[in-house]
Amino acid sequence: MNKDDGKADRAEAVPDIEQQIRQLREDVAALAKSLQGYGARVADGVKARAQDASGDAVAESLKAVRELRGEVEAMQARLEGDVRAHPLAWLVGALGIGVLLGLIFSHRDHGSNRG
C-alpha cells in the first residue's frame, strides 16, 4: 500500500463520516421532537386526570354536605318533636343547666377575687 492510497482512503472516508454525523444530528433532532410531543401528551394526560380527580373530590364533598344537612335537619325535627311532646321536662332541664352554669361561673369569679 503506498502513501497516496492511504490519503485517498482518508479523503473518501471524511465525506462519509461527515454524512454520518449529519444523519446522527437529524436523528437526534427527530428524537428530541418526538420526545417533546410525547412529553406534551403525558402532561395533558396528567392534567386531565388531576382535573377529573378534583372534580370527583368536589362532587364527593357536595354529596357529603347534602347528607350531613339532611341528618342535621332530621335531628332538628326529632328534637322539636321531643320538645313539643315533653315541654315541661325540657324547661326543667334547661333551668337546671342554667343554674349549674350560674354556680360554676359565680364560684370561678369569687375564687379569682380571693388571690
N, C-alpha and C positions, 0 to 999 in steps of 0.2 A: 504494500500500500504506500503510495507516495504522498507527499505533503499536500499536493493540490487536491487529491481525492478527499482527504480529511476536511479541508476547507470547504469543499463543495458539499460534503455531507452536512457540515455545520450550517452552511448557508441555506440548505434545504430544510434543516430542522428548525431554524429560527422562525420562519413564517408559520410552520406547523405548530410550534409552541405558542406563538402569538395568537393563532386561530383558536387553539385550545383554551388559552386564557380568556379570550373574548367570549367563547362559548360558556366557560365557567361563570364569567360575570353575568351573562344573560340568564343563566340558570339560577344563580343566586338572586338576581333581581326578581325573576319569576317566582321563586320560592318565597321571598320576602313579601311580594304582593299577595301570594296565596295565603301566607300566614296572617297577613293583615286582615284579609277578608274573613278568614276563619275566626280570628280574634273578635272581629266585629259581630259575627254571628253568635259566638259564645256569649259575648257581653249582652247582646239583645235578648238571648235566651234567659240569662241570669236576671236581667232587668224584668222581663215578663214574669218569671217565677216569683220574684220579690213582690211585684205588684199584685199578683194573684194571692200570695200569702198574706199581704197586708189587707187586701180586700176581704179575704176569709176571716182574718182576725177581727176586722171591724164588724162583719156580719155576725160573728160569734158573740162579740161584745154586746151588740144591739139585741141579740136574742136573749142573752143573759139578763140585760137590763129589763126587757119586757117581762121575762119570767119573774124576776125579783119584784117588779112593780105589781104584777098580778098577785104574788104571795103577800106583799105588804097590804094591798087592798083587801084581800081575803082576811088577813089578820085583823085589820081595822074593822071590817064588817062584823067579825066574830066578837071583837071587843065591844063594839057598840051594842050588839045584841045582848051580850052578857051584862053590860051596864044597865040597859033598859029592863032586862029581866030581874036584876037584883040591885036597884039603885041605892037602897039603904046600906047594904053591905059595902058597896063601893064608896059611899060617902063616909062611912065609919073608917074604912081603910085609908082613905085619903086624909082624914082628920088625924088618924094615928101616925101616919108618916109625917105630917106637918108638925105634930107635937114632938116627935123624935128628933126631927131636923132642928127644930127650935131649941130643944135641950142641948143637942150637940154643939150648935153654934154659940149658944149663950155660955156654956161651960168653957168653950175654947176662948171666947172673948174675955171672960173673967180670969182665966188662967194666965193669959198674956199680960194682964194688968198687975199681977202679983209680983212679977220679976223684979 
